[in-house]
Amino acid sequence: YRIEVTVEGPVVNGMVVDFDLLKTSLRDLLKGYDHKDLNTLIPYPSCENIATDLLANLKGRLPAGRLTVRVWEGEGKWAEAEG
């Protein structure tokens, strides 16, 4: 899988979100999925459900803003969740 995150919101102090905070938050979150049986984490681990789960967990780690999480399963195959 490949994960892509987009953040939208007002620019404050020259940025929407501190990139270091975004990168650190996403890396910490993904550690919980790395080398795990996704069936034990998500009842039905489709790309859509993985994207939704990542979005829900990432929202709690970042300041307010609109997030889009895209999960790539292969070339031209992806699902996204936004909120």
N, CA and C atoms as an extended XYZ file, in Angstrom:
249
Properties=species:S:1:pos:R:3:atomname:S:1:resname:S:1:resid:I:1 pbc="F F F"
N         0.830       -1.190        0.000 N   TYR     1
C         0.000        0.000        0.000 CA  TYR     1
C         0.871        1.249        0.000 C   TYR     1
N         0.319        2.307       -0.540 N   ARG     2
C         0.939        3.627       -0.455 CA  ARG     2
C        -0.126        4.581        0.072 C   ARG     2
N         0.264        5.439        0.990 N   ILE     3
C        -0.678        6.356        1.633 CA  ILE     3
C        -0.366        7.781        1.204 C   ILE     3
N        -1.394        8.515        0.835 N   GLU     4
C        -1.269        9.919        0.447 CA  GLU     4
C        -2.235       10.728        1.305 C   GLU     4
N        -1.746       11.804        1.895 N   VAL     5
C        -2.582       12.642        2.757 CA  VAL     5
C        -2.563       14.075        2.222 C   VAL     5
N        -3.748       14.660        2.109 N   THR     6
C        -3.892       16.061        1.704 CA  THR     6
C        -4.573       16.802        2.846 C   THR     6
N        -4.048       17.982        3.162 N   VAL     7
C        -4.624       18.795        4.230 CA  VAL     7
C        -5.051       20.132        3.630 C   VAL     7
N        -6.284       20.525        3.904 N   GLU     8
C        -6.801       21.814        3.452 CA  GLU     8
C        -7.243       22.622        4.663 C   GLU     8
N        -7.044       23.921        4.596 N   GLY     9
C        -7.480       24.788        5.678 CA  GLY     9
C        -6.879       26.164        5.511 C   GLY     9
N        -7.147       27.032        6.453 N   PRO    10
C        -6.607       28.386        6.369 CA  PRO    10
C        -5.090       28.384        6.616 C   PRO    10
N        -4.430       29.311        5.963 N   VAL    11
C        -2.990       29.470        6.153 CA  VAL    11
C        -2.765       30.305        7.410 C   VAL    11
N        -2.040       29.728        8.360 N   VAL    12
C        -1.717       30.400        9.617 CA  VAL    12
C        -0.203       30.372        9.764 C   VAL    12
N         0.385       31.524        9.966 N   ASN    13
C         1.843       31.634       10.069 CA  ASN    13
C         2.554       31.018        8.860 C   ASN    13
N         1.955       31.206        7.680 N   GLY    14
C         2.592       30.773        6.443 CA  GLY    14
C         2.366       29.324        6.051 C   GLY    14
N         1.542       28.580        6.817 N   MET    15
C         1.308       27.177        6.464 CA  MET    15
C        -0.072       26.722        6.929 C   MET    15
N        -0.568       25.679        6.280 N   VAL    16
C        -1.847       25.085        6.682 CA  VAL    16
C        -1.611       24.175        7.874 C   VAL    16
N        -0.557       23.366        7.792 N   VAL    17
C        -0.165       22.487        8.889 CA  VAL    17
C         1.357       22.362        8.838 C   VAL    17
N         1.962       22.279        9.974 N   ASP    18
C         3.408       22.085       10.041 CA  ASP    18
C         3.725       20.717        9.439 C   ASP    18
N         4.527       20.696        8.374 N   PHE    19
C         4.832       19.457        7.679 CA  PHE    19
C         5.487       18.442        8.603 C   PHE    19
N         6.313       18.911        9.528 N   ASP    20
C         6.963       17.989       10.468 CA  ASP    20
C         5.918       17.298       11.346 C   ASP    20
N         4.920       18.039       11.790 N   LEU    21
C         3.842       17.461       12.588 CA  LEU    21
C         3.058       16.443       11.767 C   LEU    21
N         2.746       16.770       10.522 N   LEU    22
C         2.022       15.856        9.649 CA  LEU    22
C         2.827       14.576        9.425 C   LEU    22
N         4.096       14.734        9.086 N   LYS    23
C         4.957       13.582        8.811 CA  LYS    23
C         5.122       12.703       10.050 C   LYS    23
N         5.386       13.308       11.188 N   THR    24
C         5.567       12.565       12.436 CA  THR    24
C         4.273       11.852       12.840 C   THR    24
N         3.161       12.540       12.735 N   SER    25
C         1.868       11.953       13.105 CA  SER    25
C         1.536       10.766       12.218 C   SER    25
N         1.755       10.914       10.917 N   LEU    26
C         1.446        9.828        9.997 CA  LEU    26
C         2.378        8.643       10.213 C   LEU    26
N         3.644        8.896       10.407 N   ARG    27
C         4.597        7.797       10.647 CA  ARG    27
C         4.263        7.047       11.929 C   ARG    27
N         3.946        7.779       12.993 N   ASP    28
C         3.576        7.136       14.257 CA  ASP    28
C         2.307        6.296       14.096 C   ASP    28
N         1.328        6.834       13.382 N   LEU    29
C         0.086        6.114       13.149 CA  LEU    29
C         0.335        4.846       12.336 C   LEU    29
N         1.136        4.943       11.294 N   LEU    30
C         1.377        3.796       10.416 CA  LEU    30
C         2.174        2.684       11.093 C   LEU    30
N         2.911        3.011       12.141 N   LYS    31
C         3.629        1.967       12.886 CA  LYS    31
C         2.658        0.932       13.435 C   LYS    31
N         1.460        1.354       13.767 N   GLY    32
C         0.458        0.435       14.293 CA  GLY    32
C        -0.102       -0.528       13.254 C   GLY    32
N         0.128       -0.238       11.973 N   TYR    33
C        -0.357       -1.081       10.886 CA  TYR    33
C         0.767       -1.935       10.278 C   TYR    33
N         1.993       -1.516       10.508 N   ASP    34
C         3.148       -2.157        9.873 CA  ASP    34
C         3.338       -3.593       10.358 C   ASP    34
N         3.465       -4.499        9.424 N   HIS    35
C         3.688       -5.926        9.696 CA  HIS    35
C         2.608       -6.519       10.597 C   HIS    35
N         1.383       -6.053       10.422 N   LYS    36
C         0.254       -6.553       11.192 CA  LYS    36
C        -0.738       -7.226       10.244 C   LYS    36
N        -1.480       -8.176       10.762 N   ASP    37
C        -2.594       -8.755       10.024 CA  ASP    37
C        -3.727       -7.740       10.096 C   ASP    37
N        -4.026       -7.094        8.980 N   LEU    38
C        -5.028       -6.028        8.980 CA  LEU    38
C        -6.409       -6.532        9.388 C   LEU    38
N        -6.659       -7.826        9.234 N   ASN    39
C        -7.941       -8.393        9.665 CA  ASN    39
C        -8.126       -8.299       11.176 C   ASN    39
N        -7.033       -8.179       11.921 N   THR    40
C        -7.144       -8.038       13.372 CA  THR    40
C        -7.370       -6.580       13.779 C   THR    40
N        -7.116       -5.651       12.848 N   LEU    41
C        -7.272       -4.219       13.144 CA  LEU    41
C        -8.576       -3.643       12.608 C   LEU    41
N        -8.990       -4.143       11.441 N   ILE    42
C       -10.166       -3.615       10.749 CA  ILE    42
C       -11.025       -4.811       10.346 C   ILE    42
N       -12.324       -4.819       10.687 N   PRO    43
C       -13.162       -5.989       10.395 CA  PRO    43
C       -13.094       -6.461        8.932 C   PRO    43
N       -13.127       -5.553        7.980 N   TYR    44
C       -13.004       -5.903        6.563 CA  TYR    44
C       -12.019       -4.916        5.942 C   TYR    44
N       -10.734       -5.276        5.853 N   PRO    45
C        -9.701       -4.317        5.451 CA  PRO    45
C        -9.614       -4.051        3.942 C   PRO    45
N       -10.689       -3.503        3.390 N   SER    46
C       -10.646       -3.049        1.998 CA  SER    46
C        -9.899       -1.715        1.963 C   SER    46
N        -9.504       -1.283        0.792 N   CYS    47
C        -8.834        0.022        0.675 CA  CYS    47
C        -9.713        1.136        1.237 C   CYS    47
N       -11.014        1.047        0.974 N   GLU    48
C       -11.945        2.070        1.459 CA  GLU    48
C       -11.967        2.096        2.983 C   GLU    48
N       -12.008        0.920        3.594 N   ASN    49
C       -12.055        0.852        5.052 CA  ASN    49
C       -10.717        1.221        5.691 C   ASN    49
N        -9.635        0.890        5.042 N   ILE    50
C        -8.317        1.290        5.550 CA  ILE    50
C        -8.207        2.814        5.507 C   ILE    50
N        -8.626        3.426        4.398 N   ALA    51
C        -8.583        4.892        4.274 CA  ALA    51
C        -9.443        5.550        5.344 C   ALA    51
N       -10.633        5.009        5.581 N   THR    52
C       -11.537        5.557        6.596 CA  THR    52
C       -10.940        5.437        7.994 C   THR    52
N       -10.334        4.295        8.288 N   ASP    53
C        -9.716        4.074        9.588 CA  ASP    53
C        -8.520        5.014        9.801 C   ASP    53
N        -7.689        5.137        8.773 N   LEU    54
C        -6.540        6.046        8.875 CA  LEU    54
C        -7.007        7.489        9.077 C   LEU    54
N        -8.024        7.895        8.345 N   LEU    55
C        -8.553        9.256        8.480 CA  LEU    55
C        -9.038        9.508        9.904 C   LEU    55
N        -9.816        8.588       10.448 N   ALA    56
C       -10.345        8.761       11.808 CA  ALA    56
C        -9.219        8.878       12.831 C   ALA    56
N        -8.181        8.065       12.669 N   ASN    57
C        -7.067        8.102       13.619 CA  ASN    57
C        -6.157        9.304       13.413 C   ASN    57
N        -6.019        9.758       12.192 N   LEU    58
C        -5.152       10.903       11.917 CA  LEU    58
C        -5.794       12.215       12.357 C   LEU    58
N        -7.118       12.304       12.261 N   LYS    59
C        -7.819       13.532       12.661 CA  LYS    59
C        -7.553       13.897       14.113 C   LYS    59
N        -7.419       12.920       14.972 N   GLY    60
C        -7.173       13.173       16.382 CA  GLY    60
C        -5.753       13.629       16.672 C   GLY    60
N        -4.870       13.502       15.695 N   ARG    61
C        -3.463       13.846       15.900 CA  ARG    61
C        -3.071       15.200       15.312 C   ARG    61
N        -3.949       15.768       14.490 N   LEU    62
C        -3.628       17.021       13.808 CA  LEU    62
C        -4.611       18.113       14.190 C   LEU    62
N        -4.178       19.369       14.084 N   PRO    63
C        -5.113       20.473       14.337 CA  PRO    63
C        -6.222       20.459       13.277 C   PRO    63
N        -7.258       21.202       13.530 N   ALA    64
C        -8.415       21.224       12.633 CA  ALA    64
C        -8.000       21.533       11.198 C   ALA    64
N        -8.711       20.975       10.289 N   GLY    65
C        -8.488       21.149        8.862 CA  GLY    65
C        -9.165       20.002        8.140 C   GLY    65
N        -9.363       20.146        6.869 N   ARG    66
C        -9.999       19.087        6.077 CA  ARG    66
C        -8.905       18.147        5.584 C   ARG    66
N        -9.046       16.870        5.907 N   LEU    67
C        -8.069       15.861        5.515 CA  LEU    67
C        -8.654       14.946        4.447 C   LEU    67
N        -7.807       14.536        3.535 N   THR    68
C        -8.138       13.494        2.575 CA  THR    68
C        -7.041       12.453        2.670 C   THR    68
N        -7.435       11.205        2.879 N   VAL    69
C        -6.481       10.098        2.946 CA  VAL    69
C        -6.760        9.191        1.759 C   VAL    69
N        -5.756        8.991        0.942 N   ARG    70
C        -5.865        8.109       -0.218 CA  ARG    70
C        -4.961        6.905        0.010 C   ARG    70
N        -5.519        5.720       -0.157 N   VAL    71
C        -4.767        4.477       -0.008 CA  VAL    71
C        -4.638        3.850       -1.399 C   VAL    71
N        -3.396        3.733       -1.845 N   TRP    72
C        -3.103        3.132       -3.145 CA  TRP    72
C        -2.827        1.653       -2.951 C   TRP    72
N        -3.495        0.839       -3.762 N   GLU    73
C        -3.322       -0.604       -3.706 CA  GLU    73
C        -2.464       -1.093       -4.870 C   GLU    73
N        -2.260       -0.244       -5.835 N   GLY    74
C        -1.464       -0.568       -7.011 CA  GLY    74
C        -1.607        0.566       -8.002 C   GLY    74
N        -0.988        0.420       -9.148 N   GLU    75
C        -1.039        1.460      -10.182 CA  GLU    75
C        -2.483        1.692      -10.623 C   GLU    75
N        -2.977        2.905      -10.380 N   GLY    76
C        -4.323        3.275      -10.787 CA  GLY    76
C        -5.436        2.701       -9.918 C   GLY    76
N        -5.091        2.071       -8.801 N   LYS    77
C        -6.092        1.472       -7.907 CA  LYS    77
C        -5.986        2.105       -6.535 C   LYS    77
N        -6.983        2.905       -6.165 N   TRP    78
C        -6.951        3.590       -4.889 CA  TRP    78
C        -8.366        3.867       -4.403 C   TRP    78
N        -8.441        4.167       -3.121 N   ALA    79
C        -9.698        4.605       -2.504 CA  ALA    79
C        -9.322        5.747       -1.556 C   ALA    79
N       -10.267        6.638       -1.337 N   GLU    80
C        -9.986        7.757       -0.438 CA  GLU    80
C       -11.145        8.031        0.480 C   GLU    80
N       -10.799        8.621        1.601 N   ALA    81
C       -11.779        9.071        2.591 CA  ALA    81
C       -11.440       10.520        2.905 C   ALA    81
N       -12.438       11.333        3.074 N   GLU    82
C       -12.188       12.739        3.394 CA  GLU    82
C       -13.126       13.223        4.467 C   GLU    82
N       -12.651       14.214        5.182 N   GLY    83
C       -13.489       14.762        6.236 CA  GLY    83
C       -12.729       15.726        7.093 C   GLY    83
